[in-house]
Amino acid sequence: MRNMQKMWEDYAKEVQVLRERIAELREVLQRDKTMAPLERQELEARKRLLSEEVRDMERSMADIAVYAENEKAGESACA
């Protein structure tokens, strides 16, 4: 498989996992109203970090997509 396309797909899978974790944290934060304030702050901070990681990975994916398209175009030209 093409190197850049494989990298993009790997990033896409990781982004999906991170989004699932964010959703789980969001659910816990909404559901548990008796959570200690410090624990709530820690979970909110974790959620923010995961969200930042998703944004960073999505930016990288946009960059990778350009190279993946060039790879694909180069292979088509060689065929």
Stockholm file with secondary structure:
# STOCKHOLM 1.0

chainA/1-79         MRNMQKMWEDYAKEVQVLRERIAELREVLQRDKTMAPLERQELEARKRLLSEEVRDMERSMADIAVYAENEKAGESACA
#=GR chainA/1-79 SS CCHHHHHHHHHHHHHHHHHHHHHHHHHHHHHCTTCCHHHHHHHHHHHHHHHHHHHHHHHHHHHHHHHHHHHHHHHHHHC
#=GC SS_cons        CCHHHHHHHHHHHHHHHHHHHHHHHHHHHHHCTTCCHHHHHHHHHHHHHHHHHHHHHHHHHHHHHHHHHHHHHHHHHHC
//
